[in-house]
């Protein structure tokens, strides 16, 4: 007979079923209380907040000083936004890339790579980025569950000035990128192409 800790309540099962309708959802361990449904929505909102604030910050930087200004802002402000959201919500927020600009911070791990592959398939099938997300709930200890959430980042037209083809990136931008990111791989993207993902991870209570 299953113990109380391993028994999913009816409400929790309904909550999980709702979440599992998201494309790519994978359950490796099931959360207990139904309140974890609200944790899922909170996590989704945090991912959306990261994308929104980053987009607004980059648009302002481009308007204020063009691509050269945006490079510096992206390097400093993006981690600051992620850190602020992480501390405020007691989660971990960061970005990974299909081709990383910052190899130390932007290289995806195994499950993030799987999420990116699913995003590629969904986008190729014509799905919109705002309709796509990937979630895993896994057991990380005797009593700990971790919710792992990923939301795709697709390249916007203005971003080709720093992430586009060699013809689209000015010599001045190339020089600055080479100084800041000597191992940069995040180029040759087209607008609408998958650039990476916003990642949010958090512990769930039983």
Residue pairs with C-beta under 8 A, 6 or more apart in sequence:
5 32
5 143
5 206
8 16
8 30
8 32
9 32
9 33
9 34
11 34
12 30
12 31
12 32
12 33
12 34
12 36
12 37
14 34
15 34
15 36
15 37
15 40
16 27
16 30
16 31
18 37
19 25
19 37
19 40
19 135
20 27
22 133
22 134
22 135
23 118
23 122
23 127
23 132
23 133
23 134
24 115
24 118
24 122
24 132
24 133
24 134
24 135
25 134
25 135
25 136
26 135
26 136
27 136
27 137
28 136
28 137
28 138
28 139
29 137
29 138
29 139
29 145
30 137
31 137
31 145
31 147
31 204
31 205
31 206
32 205
32 206
33 205
33 206
35 205
36 147
36 204
36 205
39 147
39 202
39 204
40 135
40 147
42 89
43 91
43 147
43 149
43 200
43 202
44 133
44 149
44 151
46 85
46 89
46 91
46 93
46 200
47 93
47 133
47 149
47 150
47 151
47 198
47 200
48 151
49 85
50 81
50 82
50 85
50 93
50 95
50 198
50 200
51 151
51 153
51 198
53 81
54 77
54 78
54 81
55 156
57 73
57 77
57 78
57 81
58 70
58 73
58 74
58 158
58 159
59 158
61 69
61 70
61 72
61 73
61 74
61 77
62 69
62 70
62 158
62 161
66 161
67 161
67 162
67 170
67 173
68 172
68 173
68 176
70 161
70 162
71 162
71 173
71 176
71 177
71 180
72 180
74 162
75 180
78 95
79 94
79 105
82 93
82 94
82 95
83 93
85 91
85 93
86 92
86 93
89 202
90 202
91 200
91 201
91 202
92 199
92 200
92 201
92 202
93 198
93 199
93 200
94 105
94 198
94 199
95 105
95 106
95 153
95 196
95 197
95 198
95 199
96 106
96 107
96 108
96 109
96 112
96 116
96 196
96 197
96 199
97 106
97 107
97 108
97 185
97 186
97 195
97 196
98 108
98 116
98 120
98 194
98 195
98 196
99 185
99 186
99 187
99 189
100 106
100 107
100 108
100 185
100 186
100 196
101 177
101 181
101 184
101 185
101 186
102 181
103 183
103 185
106 186
106 196
108 115
108 116
108 196
108 197
111 136
111 148
112 150
112 197
112 199
114 134
115 134
115 150
115 197
116 150
116 152
116 194
116 196
116 197
118 132
118 134
119 129
119 132
119 134
119 150
119 152
119 194
119 197
120 194
122 132
123 129
123 132
123 152
123 154
123 192
123 194
129 152
129 153
129 154
132 151
132 152
133 149
133 150
133 151
133 152
134 149
134 150
134 197
135 147
135 148
135 149
135 150
136 147
136 148
137 145
137 146
137 147
137 148
137 204
138 145
138 146
138 148
139 145
139 146
140 146
140 203
143 206
144 203
145 203
145 204
145 206
146 201
146 202
146 203
146 204
147 201
147 202
147 203
147 204
148 199
148 200
148 201
149 199
149 200
149 201
150 197
150 198
150 199
150 200
151 197
151 198
151 200
152 194
152 196
152 197
153 194
153 195
153 196
153 197
153 198
154 192
154 193
154 194
154 195
155 163
155 189
155 190
155 191
155 192
155 193
155 194
155 195
156 191
157 191
159 189
159 191
159 195
160 168
160 169
160 189
160 190
160 191
161 168
161 169
161 170
161 173
162 169
162 173
162 177
163 186
163 187
163 189
163 195
164 187
164 188
164 189
164 190
165 187
165 188
166 174
166 187
166 188
169 177
169 187
177 184
178 184
186 195
189 195
